[in-house]
């Protein structure tokens, strides 16, 4: 993106002289949703240990789900300019059916004045990092890949869906 040019037509992207939080006080409350995904690539044996709950530290899938929920609720503590939001729900899906990867998806919903994209992205990242932490003793070569927003709904700028 060229400096000062908007990706979204009509959106002001003039660089601010300092970092600031956006004032959302005048925006109406609306239902906001965001779905994000991440992929943890690992050795086949590692994914088998994760899938079957045989890691020394315990059930990585349960721990990852809990980490995702906790991270979504506390995103504003990790990302400095995010507003703290009253999260309505966090749904986490973890798929270990592929031999060499764990797919993670989180959907976050809130009735708020700003979106929950960051909460969904932080959720999948925390889940993947939790699995990494629990399996790193047997596979330190795992990689976290493709953390991305899949879709969002609500808000003034409308919906987004990755094609």
Phi, psi and omega in degrees: 000130176291145182300127177082005179252134184277138170284321178262119182306135178086352181274130180281121178238024177299126182303132177281149181291342180209167178285138180210155175274138180285136178279116180250010185301330181270353180282146179284151173292138175206160178288126180240138174226152174212141177235127180234162179220161176210160179228131174251115181263132185212171175296152180305317180297323180296313179299322178297317177297319179295312183300320186266001177070028184261016177287149180303323181282349177116206186281098183293328182291317177295317179296320180294319178299314180296318178299318180298314180296313180298319181294318179301318182291340184242022184305320183296344176278342181259322184252109193306325186259009176281141175281141172292131186239148174278094184291129176276319183200150172226123177246134183235129176239132179233125184244118179248024185285336176282148184293328190237021180202156174241122179261133184236136178223139177227137175241127181242137177234142176206147170261105190207180179265354180216161188285170184244025179299315182296324179296319178292319179294318178294323180299310182292327178293315179297320178298313180296318179294327178294316177296317177304311181301320184283340183247000187296335180292335178257344183207076180289353181271007178301153176230144175261122186228159169052047171286120185202155174281129179266318178197159174214151176226156178091165177093168184294323184278358174085191186271157176224138173219126178293137180267000000 
